[in-house]
């Protein structure tokens, strides 16, 4: 587990960039096309003659300067066949701003008593957030990590035990989703920089919340990118030493795909991943658009594959598995490729889990389809039981993410009824979807604002309106109850932590579905989920039950305590009756409201 010495001064990764030590700082940079390299900055009036670096093997340059320590602003001055260049440090862990100077980092940080232990992956409940909009109390600037700390108590009370941070490395300007990294090793200045991020992680850990960071390795830039033609060399007007310089450079975000075949670039990306996990004590990584690392077009066309991209991510996952197996790596691939989460020793890429397109697309379609007759319950059933490599927790399931609520899309509630997202139909059907997220097998994830009925679409200049948490306090309670059941906090629904799912009842005519979740089985474990996808109530609906005895309704999404417009449709506990039904040995009858979910289980033995 992480070191708990306080304060700590970790060894910075891989001996690259600015490496402060007790007597000064060692600087090391890769610039194979340069004929001379020097360090410049305010400390020498930008004079390239006073602080030269020495050429090592393979195009690396280094020098140690005892007079320079943490806080020193600097750049590398490169003499090249194409001219004199000043470049920021590719490994800069701190910059003044995206177009400013690199800064020697201070490796000292007091982690105090941080001895956080990662929850088991089948117990994770992930909350995806964007630092700039999650909590922005000052309307003149984006939110930062210190602001976000103020809302961690809300997440803890909700039952969240993992936050997934949208990319937080330095990007141009102050507003961005973060998927345009200018300085991949530096935390965004407007978010508070490295210290603020470490304080956020420490504060999250104190509340039992893991921190997963979204990282972008499928492209760099395109703006304020000193990596571009870093040492003056390039081919075909390409990006130079850090990038492909041919057809493999093409991405949806420009001609800026890293060259995964160059050893120094592979090491650069590997060092970045390990830095977050080791130096920052981040508990996991979510890797953006993995399909565009393993394939030029992000498709399954083998003729466009990038085998070196595949092997790079496998190498990184192998290193993490060997040194920190409790830390999670999550892939966004969205092509249903089980090799993404298959173990490296079985020809897989080795990710722990992947975002599951096989869940989000059919479930969202079932929720937003206007007419009940158009809902396909077979598709819903297939989404519930989808699995990778026989492991239910190799997938992350959700109805909202940053991608699904923007880019021409909107919140589920907004898509159901544009301009009237707080009305009955959107509330009922969106909470039906939420209940599926927390009861289907997989790692559940929600997006910021989802609990408080945020409407419209996500934008990096529109902070969350936290007054909605009070306006829709009942719906916040609904999510809290679902999370508590998903994590089995009351001891009645252990089945939701298990691998097993059995679609026991599928009525496509009435749009009703029931499924059984099990871990080890038995009372307090076996959990039955009954879902109504239609605008029709059923005072007494019969389904099969796997065991005899008394069955209790633990959750009814139609309870008026969740929303005053809900019907509070009565759904009483039931005594199972003998007789095969739905291929189950017993059966029971429950009241079922429109667009509602019941979660049912027995008392533990």
Buried (B, 14 or more C-beta within 10 A) or exposed (E): EBEEEEEBEBEBBBEBBBBBBEEBBBBBBBBBBBEBBBBBBEBBEEEBEEBBBEBEEEBBBBBBBEEBBBEBBBBBBBBBEEEEBBBBBBBBBBBBBBBBBBBBBBBEBEBEEBEBEBBEBBBBBBBBBBBBBBBBEEEEEBBBBBBBBBBBEBBBEBBBBBBBBBBBBBBBBBBBBBBBBBBBBBBBBBBBBBBBBBBBBBBBBBBBBBBBBBBBBBBBBBBBBBBBBBBBBBEEEBBBBBBBBEEBBBBEBBBBBBBBBBEBBBBBBBBBBBBBBBBBBBBBBBBBBBBBBBBBBBBEEEEBBBEBBBBBBBBBBBBBBEEBEBBBBBBBBBBBBBBBBBBBEEEBBBBBBBBBBBBBBBBBBBBBBEEBEEBBBEBBBBBBBBBBEEBBBBBBBBBBBBBBBBEEBBBBBBBBBEEEBBEBBBBBBBBBBBBBBBBBBBBBBBBBBBBBBBBBBBEBEBBBEBEBBEEBBBBBBBBBBBBBBBBBEEEBBBBBBBBBBBBBBBBBEBBBBBBBBBBEBBBBBBBBBBBBBBBBBBEEBBBBBBBBEEBEBBBBBBBEEBBEEBBBBEBEEBEBEEEEBBEBBBBBBBBBBBBBBBBBBBEEE
